Amino acid sequence: MLSMSFFFLGIFFFFRLRNTVVGNIISQSERSSLFLYPFFGFLFIILSAFFLILSYAVLEKLILTSALESHPRLLRLAEEARRSERVKRELDHLRKELGKGNLEAGLGHPGHIQNTPVSYLRGRNGGKLYFRRTQHGYEIVGESGKERNQEQVIRALEETYLN
């Protein structure tokens, strides 16, 4: 909003320049505005671009954290799931996409574990990345492999994060 305000103010000043000629004489006050109006207009437009770029930089910054270290059982299950190289690559990909804010990674729309704040992303090779929303991003709370330990991870997450 601030960027848009500066942009319109800049346009106003930039095109405010009007020469009024009265019999070949330009008044002194209008001569000084010949330089000031375009200068301020250009300055406000530059400030508008600066604020626009700054707002995009702040909006795109998601913080991705992990709570696995604080839950030994979930950490052990995540390490077990990562023993498969295919699942490990898939979990790394899902983690990277979640860090970008892409909730459609893997097989599309994220799933949700009932009665908990935990959602998950599923991959084509059986990997699941469990996460919950935080104030500034996402917190990873679990990882599983479909053939390895998916049910154990879901039970552990329900016990830990039950509403």
N, C-alpha and C positions, 0 to 999 in steps of 0.2 A: 504494500500500500504506500509505503514511504517512497519507494522507487517510482511508482506511478505519479505521485504528487510532484516529485522533483522533475520528472519528464515533462509533465504538462506546464509546470512553471517555466522550465527551460524553453519550451516551444513558444510560450507567451512572450518571454523576453526576447527570444531570437527574432521573432517576426513583428515585434513592437516597433521596429525601426520604420519611421515614416518621415520622409523629407517633405517639409512644407516650404515651398518656395514662394516668397512674396516679392514679386518684381526683382528677381535675381539676387535676393538677399536671404541667406539662411541665418536664422537667429543664433546667438552664441549658445544658449542653453541646448538647442537641438544639435549643435556641433559636438558638444561633449557627450551627448547621448548616442551619437553615431558609433562611438566605440564601446560605451558601457553596456548598452542593451544586448548587442550580440555577444559580448564577453560574458555577461551574466547568464545569457541563454545557453551558451556553450558549456559553461561551468555547471549549471544545473543538469544539463543532459549527461555530462560525464559522471556527476554524482549519482544520477539515476542508474546508469549502467553499473557503477560500483556497488550500489545497494542491491541491485538485482542479482549480480554474481555472488555477493555475500549471502543472500538469502538462499540461493540454491546450494551453496556449500554447507550451510547449516542444516538444511532440510534433508540432504542426502546422507548425513552422517548418522548411521545406526551403530549402536554399540552391541557387540555380540560377546556375551560372557558365558562361562561354563560353571555349573554347580556340581559337576561330577566329582571333583576333588573333596567336597564336603560330605559326600555320601559314599562310603567305601563299597557298599554292596552294588550300587549303580555303576561305580567306576570299574569294579571287577567284571560286571556283565558287559560293559562297553568294550573293555579289553578283549573279552572272549569273542564278542561279535566281530572285532577287527582282525581276528586271526585269519579270516578269509580275505584274500587279496581283492577279490571282486567287490565284496561288501565294504572293505576299507576305502577303496577308490570312490565308491558310490557315496559313502558317508562324508568323505572329504568334499565331494562335489555338492552335496546337499547343504553342508555347512557353509561353503563359499556362497551359494545362492541365497541362503538365509541371511548372511551378512550383508548382501545387497538389498534385502527386503523382498526378495522374490518368493512369495508363498505358493507359487504355481510350479515350483521345481519338482522334478521326479514325475510322479503319475498325476500331477495336477493338484486340485484343491486339497488343502491340508485336512487331516482327520483330527478327531478330538476324543480324548478319554473322558468318559462321563464322570460327573461329580468332581472333576479336578480342573485346574486352570491349564492343563497340559494339552498341547496339540502336537501333531507329528507330520512329517513329510515322508512319503514312501518313494523308494526307488524301484526300478525295474528288476534289479537283481536281489531283492529281498531286504535291503537295508532300510532301516527306519531311524529317523532323527527326531527325538522328542524335545520339545521346547515350550517355554511359556513366555508371554509378553511381559516386558518390564517397562518402566517409565521412558527409557531412552532407547530401547531396542529389544533384543531377545536374549533369553538365558537358556542354554542347552542343559537339559536335565537327564537325558538318557540317549543311548544308542543300542540298537539291536539288529540281529540278523534273523530273517524269517525261519530258516531251518535250525538255527542255533538256540536262541534264547528269547524269542519275542514274548512269549507268555510270561516268563519270569520277570522280564523288565516291566511289563504292563502291571503285574501284581505289585512289584516293588514301588512303582510310581504311584499307584492307587493308595498304598499304605503311607507313603511319604507325603503326598500332596492332596489327600482327601479333603474336600471342603467341609 
